[in-house]
């Protein structure tokens, strides 16, 4: 697939299943993420791989987070939250671990992690997989971040769910008209 086709055809998956990326494909995904633009070469991104049995523990963390922020959540709501960990065979949590003392502004360091997440999604598509970028309240929860080995000052920028789309599955994302979002500036 040509790079321009990959970019123009990128879309979020609705349904993902097995197979997920094997170890060699996972390494390519992570290496692709590490190639994001990185002002100052700070490498402010961290990748947390969640797969296999770890998805059950991650699901428990999601349900615990929901219970903390909405104590009246029904058992069914908690189960739905727990099952989010099984949307795909592989989850990569992408975090920004910025250095506030660096000359590079923190916002640029966070954007670097966001670019790394996009690189991973594009690499997944290039390898025959697809994915979807999710966040939600869990991405901003200090206890959940701590359980993933992050500090409160770190930013979870994405939960990337990656797997294989069933045959005939159409993801979201009709081609977007971008023309109304562009203006040409001149003096």
C-alpha positions in Angstrom: 0.0 0.0 0.0 1.3 3.4 -1.0 1.8 5.8 1.9 -0.6 8.4 0.4 -3.3 5.7 0.1 -2.7 4.6 3.7 -3.3 8.2 4.8 -6.3 8.9 2.6 -8.0 5.6 3.5 -7.3 5.7 7.3 -10.5 5.1 9.4 -11.4 3.9 12.8 -12.6 0.3 13.1 -16.0 -0.6 14.5 -15.2 -4.2 15.3 -11.9 -5.9 15.9 -11.0 -9.5 16.7 -8.3 -12.1 16.3 -5.7 -12.4 15.1 -3.9 -9.5 16.7 -0.4 -8.5 15.8 2.2 -11.2 16.7 5.5 -10.2 18.4 7.2 -9.2 15.1 4.3 -7.0 14.1 4.1 -5.5 17.6 7.7 -4.5 17.3 7.1 -2.8 14.0 4.1 -1.0 15.5 6.2 0.3 18.4 9.2 1.2 16.2 6.8 3.2 14.0 5.5 5.0 17.1 9.0 5.8 18.1 9.5 7.6 14.8 7.1 10.4 15.6 8.3 14.0 15.3 10.2 14.7 18.5 11.4 18.3 19.0 14.5 18.1 21.2 14.7 14.3 20.9 13.2 13.9 24.4 11.3 10.7 23.6 8.4 11.8 25.9 6.2 8.9 24.8 5.7 5.7 26.6 3.9 2.6 25.3 2.2 0.2 27.6 1.2 -3.1 25.9 -1.9 -4.8 27.2 -2.8 -8.2 25.8 -3.7 -11.7 26.7 -4.6 -12.2 30.4 -3.6 -8.6 31.2 -6.8 -7.4 29.4 -8.9 -8.9 32.2 -6.9 -6.9 34.8 -7.2 -3.8 32.6 -11.0 -4.4 32.4 -11.1 -4.5 36.2 -9.3 -1.2 36.3 -11.8 0.4 33.9 -14.7 -0.9 36.0 -13.1 0.3 39.3 -12.6 3.7 37.7 -16.3 3.9 36.7 -17.3 2.8 40.3 -15.2 5.6 41.8 -16.6 8.4 39.6 -20.2 7.0 39.5 -20.8 5.0 42.7 -24.4 4.3 41.7 -23.4 2.4 38.5 -25.3 -0.7 38.0 -23.6 -4.1 37.8 -24.5 -4.2 34.1 -22.8 -0.8 33.6 -19.7 -2.1 35.4 -19.7 -5.2 33.3 -19.9 -3.2 30.1 -17.0 -1.1 31.2 -15.0 -4.2 32.1 -15.7 -5.7 28.6 -14.1 -2.7 26.9 -10.8 -4.3 27.5 -11.9 -7.1 25.1 -12.7 -4.8 22.1 -9.5 -6.0 20.5 -6.8 -8.6 21.1 -4.2 -5.8 21.6 -4.3 -2.5 23.5 -1.5 -0.1 23.5 -1.8 2.7 26.0 0.2 5.7 24.7 1.3 8.2 27.3 3.2 11.4 27.3 5.8 11.7 30.1 6.8 15.3 29.6 9.9 16.9 31.1 8.7 20.3 32.4 12.4 21.4 32.7 13.1 20.9 29.1 13.4 23.8 26.7 10.6 22.2 24.6 7.2 23.2 25.8 5.1 20.5 27.5 2.4 20.8 24.9 4.9 19.9 22.2 5.9 16.8 24.2 2.3 15.7 24.5 1.7 16.3 20.8 4.8 14.1 20.2 3.0 11.2 22.0 -0.1 11.9 20.0 1.9 11.7 16.8 3.4 8.4 18.0 -0.2 7.0 18.5 -1.1 8.0 15.0 2.0 6.4 13.6 1.1 3.1 15.4 -2.4 3.2 13.9 -1.1 3.8 10.4 1.5 1.0 10.8 -1.2 -1.3 12.0 -3.2 -0.6 8.8 -0.1 -1.1 6.7 0.4 -4.5 8.2 -3.2 -5.6 7.5 -4.7 -4.8 10.9 -6.8 -1.9 12.0 -7.5 0.0 15.1 -9.4 2.6 17.0 -8.2 5.4 19.3 -10.1 5.7 22.5 -9.7 7.7 25.7 -12.7 8.4 28.0 -12.7 9.2 31.6 -10.3 6.4 32.4 -7.5 8.2 30.5 -7.7 11.1 33.0 -7.9 9.1 36.2 -4.9 9.3 38.4 -5.4 5.9 40.1 -5.7 4.2 36.7 -2.6 6.0 35.5 -0.8 4.9 38.6 -1.8 1.3 38.1 -0.3 1.5 34.6 3.0 2.8 36.1 2.4 6.5 35.3 2.6 9.6 37.4 -0.3 12.0 37.9 1.5 14.6 35.8 1.8 12.2 32.8 -0.9 12.3 30.1 -2.6 9.1 28.8 -3.2 10.3 25.2 -4.6 7.1 23.8 -5.8 3.6 24.3 -5.2 2.1 20.9 -7.3 -1.0 20.3 -5.7 -3.1 17.5 -6.8 -6.3 15.8 -8.4 -7.7 12.6 -11.7 -6.5 11.2 -14.1 -9.2 10.3 -14.7 -9.6 6.5 -17.1 -7.1 5.2 -16.9 -4.8 8.2 -16.9 -1.2 7.4 -15.3 1.2 9.9 -16.4 4.7 10.6 -14.9 7.6 8.8 -16.4 8.5 5.5 -14.0 10.7 3.6 -14.0 14.1 5.3 -14.3 17.3 3.4 -11.5 19.5 4.7 -12.0 22.5 2.5 -14.1 24.4 4.9 -11.3 24.1 7.5 -8.7 25.8 5.4 -7.9 29.4 4.6 -5.0 30.9 2.9 -3.4 33.7 4.7 -1.7 36.6 3.1 -0.5 40.0 4.2 
